[in-house]
Amino acid sequence: MPLFKKRAVGKPGEWYYCLEHKKVEEGPQCPAKDRFGPYASRAEAEHAMETARERNLEWENDPKWHDSSTRAEDG
């Protein structure tokens, strides 16, 4: 067991959304694997899950992410 816990270091005013605790945090309080961010404002961090859903839909519908063999099978 380590003697000292390694703390995440961030810049003042950075906001994160913690996926583990489902809450907004100022500064990185949880490990990087458990958070989205940094965001410039608390409001942006509060909408992190909505932003992720919107981006996922955009990527799923982006023709650049689908190769021609997949489209040929679907058609």
C-alpha positions in Angstrom: 0.0 0.0 0.0 1.4 3.4 -1.0 2.3 5.8 1.8 1.0 8.8 -0.1 -2.1 9.0 -2.2 -1.5 10.5 -5.7 -3.8 13.5 -6.2 -5.0 14.7 -9.5 -3.9 18.2 -10.2 -5.9 20.7 -12.2 -6.1 24.4 -12.9 -8.4 26.7 -10.9 -11.8 27.1 -12.6 -11.8 23.7 -14.3 -15.0 21.7 -13.9 -15.5 18.0 -14.2 -18.4 15.6 -14.3 -17.7 12.5 -12.1 -19.2 9.3 -13.7 -18.8 7.4 -10.4 -20.6 9.8 -8.2 -22.8 11.4 -10.9 -22.0 14.9 -9.8 -20.0 18.0 -10.8 -16.7 18.7 -9.2 -14.4 21.7 -9.3 -11.0 20.5 -10.0 -10.2 16.8 -10.7 -11.2 15.1 -7.5 -11.7 11.6 -8.9 -9.5 9.5 -11.2 -9.4 10.4 -14.9 -11.1 7.1 -15.8 -14.2 8.2 -13.8 -14.7 11.7 -15.1 -15.5 13.9 -18.2 -13.8 17.2 -18.5 -12.3 19.6 -18.0 -15.1 22.1 -18.8 -14.9 25.9 -18.7 -17.9 26.3 -16.5 -20.0 24.5 -14.0 -23.0 24.7 -16.3 -21.1 22.9 -19.1 -20.1 20.1 -16.7 -23.7 19.8 -15.5 -24.7 19.0 -19.1 -21.8 16.5 -19.7 -24.1 13.5 -20.2 -26.4 15.4 -22.6 -23.3 16.5 -24.6 -22.0 13.0 -24.7 -25.3 11.6 -25.9 -25.5 14.3 -28.7 -22.0 13.6 -29.8 -22.6 9.9 -29.9 -25.6 10.4 -32.1 -23.6 12.7 -34.4 -20.8 10.1 -34.7 -23.3 7.2 -35.3 -24.8 9.2 -38.2 -21.5 10.5 -39.6 -20.8 8.7 -42.9 -17.0 9.0 -42.3 -17.3 6.6 -39.4 -18.9 3.9 -41.6 -16.8 2.0 -44.1 -18.2 1.0 -47.5 -18.5 -2.7 -46.6 -20.9 -1.9 -43.8 -23.1 0.3 -46.0 -23.1 -2.4 -48.8 -24.4 -5.0 -46.2 -27.1 -2.7 -44.9 -28.4 -1.7 -48.4 
